[in-house]
Amino acid sequence: MALKIDLLNPTFSQYSVLQHFTDQMSQALQRHGVKTHLLTLDDPQIFLQQIQEHDPNYTLSFNEIESDPQGRFLCDLMKIPHINIIVDRPDHYFVSARGNCNNILNSRYSVLTFPDRAACRLLESLGHTRTFFLPHAVERDLNGPVDSDRPYPITMLCSLYDYQHKEAQWKVQYPSHIIEAMEKTLHECLSNKHKPYYETFASALGLFDNGIYSPDIVQYGPPLNALEEYIRGFDRIALLRSITDVPIHLFGTTPPSADWESYLHGQRNITIHPPVSYDEALAIMKQSKVLLNSSPTIYEGGHERIFTGMACGAVVVTQENPYLSQYYTDNRSILFRSDITGLVIQNLLDDDKQRQSIAAEGQRITYEHHTWDHRAETLLNTLENY
């Protein structure tokens, strides 16, 4: 009998990214012989009725489904394993939407995946053995020709994090020992970009020793979230500021407290555009020669923007990490960031043959290893152990 998985579509996702991921994973699972249903959470009564009628082996969602006021998860109440494909930071799930400590680590029927091996080690250290590595991916048929007309020399699609405002907030919000640990974490992580911020923060508080995290780390979800947002926001601005002589087209949302201009200080080579949907972003990437990606808090994994940019035929600029280095080679299939990134990009844009060569090789590797079909296969093989 075919395996049955009900996929839960999120009611909201910035730029509609998670809805897109959910649809692509459903199609990939179907190609692997899985019977899938796409459900929405708009009406809880209808939603529960549909699950009971389908009687799936698993339910699945991108990011976690919130617990009820008593801290109970749907999967534990229905005794149906739920696969939480987490797409971002692990510490976000230490705290529920109601501000309480999240007990997903104690959920018997929750399976967690993360796009970063470092995050998996954190959760495994805390005793959640049903955790495994599943990077982001891309659909198998974007096929952006590398030699097509590409009017955007450099593109970056991202939101602005007002990290200076966030820092001012937590400096009055937290007690002095927490502030001291946060400042130490930022100092170390901004200079050593390969060490996870949650490990550094835990070490500063005496909650990490010899590769093992203290269970008490789950009490520090809010300051960890603030640190992650600071690092992401800082890195995006640093990347944009490092390129001054080539036109950059920037697409993304801004918070009420700041705008791009306040952080970029009149950097004249940057054209700021309104935010776009995920489908619009795909079209823009297919018109871009170089795509900038900032994912400083994924330490051993892969972000969707890297794989999607390559599939769309752009040369992707991003941080190097051990996982990406297994597949991609600097200046042959990807551009890993360095102190001379701006100069490297300028030289590449002056050599269209070289640009197309790097883009084509990156695209080939991506389709060979990083589609949703590859992730569906990994998921199904791993579920056999649970």
N, C-alpha and C positions, 0 to 999 in steps of 0.2 A: 504494500500500500504506500502511496506517495506521501512524503512528509508534508505537513500542512503548517504554514506560518501566516499569522495575521499581522500585517504591518500597520502601525498606527500613525496616521498623518498628523503632524503638529498643526495646531490651530493658528499659530503665528510663528514666523521665522523671518528675521531680517533678510531682505533681498530675495525671499522665497527659496533660500538655499536648501533648507532641510526637507521641504516638500519635494524638491528636485532629487535629492539624495534618496529619499524614500521610494519614489517612483522608479529610479534607476536600479536600486537594490531589488525591488520586486520583480522587475523584468529579468535581471540577472539570475535570481533564484528560480524563476520559471524556466529559464533555459537549462538549469541544472535539474529539472524534473520536480521541483517543489510546487505544490499547489498553494498559491498566495491569495490573500484578500487584502485590499486597502480599505482601512476604516478611518473614520474621523471621530473626534472626541466632542463634537458640538453638542450632542444629546447623550448624556451618560446612560440613560435607560436603554436607548436604541443600541448604543455601543455595546453594552453588556449583553443584550439579547443576541446581537450578531455573533459575539464570541461564543456564547453558549450553543448557538446553532451550528457554527463552523467546527467547534470542538478541536481547535488547533493543537499541534504538538508544542508550539512556541508562539508567543507574541513578540513583536520587535518594534523598537522605535529608535530614532536618532535623538540622542539625549534622553535623560531619565524622565519617566512618568512620575509625577509628584505623589506622595503618600497622602492618606486621609488625615484628619485632625488627630487621630489616635496614633499616627505614625505607621499605619499599616499600608502595605503595598498591594495593589490589585493582584499581582502574581501570587502572593502568599495567600490571599483570601480565596482565589480561584484554584490555587495549586497547579497553575500552568506556568512553566518557566518563561521569564521575560528577558529578552536580549536588549540591553541598553547599549547602543552604539554611541559612545561618547565622542563628540567631535572636538572638544576643547579641553580645558584644564581639569585635572582631577579634583582639586580642592573645592571647586564650585559645588561639588556634591557632598561636602561635609555639612552643609547648611541647607535646610529646606527653604521654600519660598516664604514660609511663615517666620523665618528667622531662628528656628530651633535647630538643634544638632540633628542632622539627618542620620537615620539608622539603616540606610541602604546596605551598609556593611553587614548588618545582621539579618538581611533578607535571605531566606533559604532558597528562594526561587529566582533570584536576580542573577543574571549573567552580565558582566561588564566588559566592554572592549574599549580600548583607547588607541589613538593614533600615534602613541609615543611609548616606547619600551620603558623609559624612565618612569612614566606614570603608572605603568603596569607594576613595576617593582614597588612603588609606593603602596598601592592597594594590596598587593600580595603580602607585603611586610605587615600590613594591618590585619591580615588574616582572611582576606577575601580571595579564596583560591579559585573561584570561578571568574577569573579575570584573564584576558588575553589581548594580544597586540593585533590591531586591525587598522592600518593606515587609511587615510582618505583615498579616493579613487576618482576615475573619470569614465564616462560612457565610452563605448568602444567605437563610435562612429562619428566623432566630431570632424575629423579629417580636414583641418585647415591647411590648404596648400602653402608651403613655405615660400613659394615664388609668386604668390598673389599680391595684388596692390595693397600696400600697408601704409596708410597715410599718417598713422601715429608712430613717431620714432620710439618713444618710451611711454608706457602706460603703467599706472598704479591704481588699483581698485581696493579701497580700504576705508574704514571709518576713522575719524579723529577721536582719540582718547585725550581728554584734557588732564594730563597727568600732573601738571603743576597744581591745578585746583584740587585734585584728589589728594595730593601730598599735604596741602594746607589743611584739608579736612581731617586726615588721620592724625596729624600732629596735635590736634586738640581733642580728638575722639578717644585715643587710646592712652593707657597709663605709660609711664616713662620707660619701663623695661620692655614693653612691646615696641614702642617707638625706636628704642635703641636697637632692638633686634631687626626691625624693618630697615633702618638706615644702614646697618651692617650688611644686610642682605643685598640692598641695592648697590652698595659700594663694591661688594665682591662679584655680584652677578653681571654688572655692567662692564667689569673689567675681565672677568672669566665667563664668557658666554656659554661654556659647555657644562656648567654646574647648575643643576635645577634650583630654582629659587626656593622651592618648598624644602629641599634638603638643607640649603644654607640657613633658612629661617629656623628650621627645626634644630639644627646644630647650635644656633645662637641661643636658643632657649633650653638647651640640654635635652632635647627630645629626639635626637638621632645619634646612634652610636654603632659603629662597625656594620653599617648597611641596614640597620634595623631602626624603624620609626617607633616612637612611643605611641600607644593608642590615644594619648592626650592630644596629639596633633590635630585630631578632628575638631577640637574645641576652637581652633584658630582659623576657621574658614573665612570670616570677613577680612582680617588683615592679609591673609594669603591672596584673596581675590584682589585686594587693593594693590598688592605688590605685582601681581600678574598684569593688571591693567596698566600700571606705571611702566613696567618693562616693555610691554607691547607698544604703548603710546610713544615712549622715548625712542624706541628702535625705528618706528615708522618715520618720525621726524628726522632722525639721524641719517637714515637712508636717503630721504629726499634732499637733505642739505648737502649730502656728499656729491651730488651731481648738479653742477652749476652751469655747464656750457652747452647742454643739449635740451631741446624742448621735451617737457614731461607733461602728460595729460593725466590729471588726478580726478578720480571719481569716488565720491564717498560722503557719508552723512557726517554731521557735526553735532555736538551736544549743545544745549542752551547756553552753557557757560563760556564757550570759546568758538572760534572759527579758524579755518586753515591759515588765513592771513596773519593772525596774531602769533602763530608759531613759525611761520615761514619767513616773516619779516621782509616782505616785498621781494622775495626771490623771483626774478623776472622770467626765468625760463619755465615756470610752472603755470599751466592753465588749469584753473579749477572748474570742474563741471558738477552739475547736480548728481546725486546718487542715481544708480540704475538698478533695474531688476536683474536677476541671475541670467535670464535669457538675453537681455540686452548686453550684459557683461560678456557673454560668450561671443556675441557679434563684434564687440569692441576688441576682444583678444585676437580674433581672426584678422583684425585690421592693424595689429600692433607688431612692430619689429622686435621690441624688447619689452618684457613684462617684469616689473619689480614685485618681489614678494618679501614680506616681513613676517616671519613666524619664529620669534626668538625664544618662545617658551615651549617649542617642540624640540626636544634634545636628541632623540633617536627615533625619528619617524618621518612621516610625509604629510604635507598639507595639500588639500584639494587644489589650491591655486597653482601650485607647482605643476601638477599633472595636467590640469585643465589648460594652462597656458601652453604647455608643450604640445598637447593634442591639437590645440588651435594653431600651431605653427609658429609660435613666438619663441624667442630665446629667453629663458627664465633666469633671473638674477635672484639668488636667495642665500640663506646661511648654509654652510656646510655642516652636515652631521653624519655620524657613522652609517646610518641607514641609507641616506641618499648616496653616500660614497660607494656603497655596494653596487649601485646601478649606473650612476652618472659620473663622468670624468670632466673636471674643470677645463673649459676652453675647447671641449670636444662635443659635449652634449648638454652642457649647462654652464652658467657663470656663477661660481661661488664668490660671495662677497669678500672684499679685501680692502686694504687702505687705498688702493688705486682703482677701485671699481669704476669711478667716473671716467678715468682715462681709458680703461679697457672697453667700456661701452662706446666711447667716442671712436676709438679705433675700429671697433666692430661695425659701427654704422657707416664707416668710411669704406668698408670692405664687404660689399653685399654678397659676394660668393662665399666668404667665410661665415657670414651670418646665416645664410641659408643652409650651409653644411652643418653648423651646430644645431640649428632648429630641426633639421631633418633627422639627425641622430637622436636628439632628445625625444622627438615624436616617436621614432621607431622603438626605443627602449620603453617608453611609456605604454604603448599599445601591447608590448610583449609581456609586461609585468604589472601594470597598475590600473587595470580597468575594474569596473564593478564585478565583472565575471570572475576575475582573479580573487576579489574579496569574498564573493559568494562561495567560491570553492574552499577558501581558507575557513570561512565561517562554518560550513557544513562539515568539513573534516574535523574541526575542533569540537563541535557539538557532540560528536560521537563519544567524547570523553566525559560528558556530563550526564 
